[in-house]
Amino acid sequence: MAKQKNSRAVIKNVINKHTKKDKKEISQLTIKIDKKLDNALVILSNQINISKNRLIEDILYESGILEEVDENYIG
């Protein structure tokens, strides 16, 4: 199982990241989620002015579930 940080800290880090820095373009991320969680993500993503998919990706990255990779990686 992936290492996870304190959940409030993860959300706080994602919010801080998107309220203080420029945005970069990314590919879309698609996953199935519960409707209540979807509504919460929509509200939060609108408040910090990023896409819901980007918000989900950043939460997964901050929690240690995803690892960011170099997009120019050849292997």
C-alpha positions as CSV (number, residue, x, y, z in Angstrom):
1,M,0.0,0.0,0.0
2,A,1.3,3.5,-0.8
3,K,2.5,5.8,1.9
4,Q,0.0,8.5,2.8
5,K,0.5,11.8,4.5
6,N,-2.1,13.5,6.8
7,S,-5.1,13.9,4.6
8,R,-5.7,17.6,5.6
9,A,-2.1,18.4,4.8
10,V,-2.5,16.8,1.4
11,I,-5.5,19.0,0.5
12,K,-3.8,22.1,2.0
13,N,-0.7,21.5,-0.1
14,V,-2.7,21.1,-3.3
15,I,-4.7,24.3,-2.6
16,N,-1.5,26.2,-1.8
17,K,0.2,24.9,-4.9
18,H,-2.6,26.2,-7.2
19,T,-3.2,29.5,-5.5
20,K,0.4,30.6,-5.7
21,K,1.9,29.2,-8.9
22,D,1.4,29.2,-12.6
23,K,-0.5,26.3,-14.2
24,K,1.1,23.8,-16.6
25,E,-0.8,21.8,-19.1
26,I,-1.3,18.1,-18.5
27,S,-3.2,15.1,-19.9
28,Q,-6.6,14.3,-18.6
29,L,-7.0,11.8,-15.8
30,T,-10.2,9.6,-15.7
31,I,-11.3,7.6,-12.8
32,K,-14.7,6.4,-11.3
33,I,-15.6,8.1,-8.0
34,D,-18.5,8.3,-5.7
35,K,-21.0,11.2,-6.5
36,K,-20.5,12.9,-3.1
37,L,-16.8,12.9,-3.6
38,D,-17.3,14.2,-7.1
39,N,-19.4,17.1,-5.9
40,A,-16.8,18.0,-3.2
41,L,-14.0,17.9,-5.8
42,V,-16.0,20.1,-8.2
43,I,-16.5,22.7,-5.5
44,L,-12.9,22.7,-4.4
45,S,-11.5,22.8,-8.0
46,N,-13.8,25.7,-8.8
47,Q,-12.6,27.6,-5.7
48,I,-8.9,27.2,-6.6
49,N,-9.5,27.6,-10.3
50,I,-8.1,24.3,-11.6
51,S,-9.7,21.3,-13.4
52,K,-11.2,18.5,-11.3
53,N,-8.9,16.0,-13.0
54,R,-5.8,18.1,-12.1
55,L,-7.0,18.3,-8.5
56,I,-7.4,14.5,-8.3
57,E,-3.9,14.0,-9.8
58,D,-2.3,16.4,-7.4
59,I,-4.0,14.8,-4.4
60,L,-2.8,11.4,-5.5
61,Y,0.7,12.8,-6.1
62,E,0.8,14.7,-2.7
63,S,-0.4,11.6,-0.9
64,G,2.4,9.4,-2.4
65,I,0.1,7.2,-4.4
66,L,1.4,8.6,-7.8
67,E,4.9,9.4,-8.7
68,E,5.6,12.2,-11.1
69,V,7.6,11.1,-14.1
70,D,9.6,13.1,-16.7
71,E,7.4,13.4,-19.8
72,N,10.5,13.1,-22.0
73,Y,11.5,9.7,-20.4
74,I,12.4,7.0,-23.0
75,G,12.9,3.5,-21.7
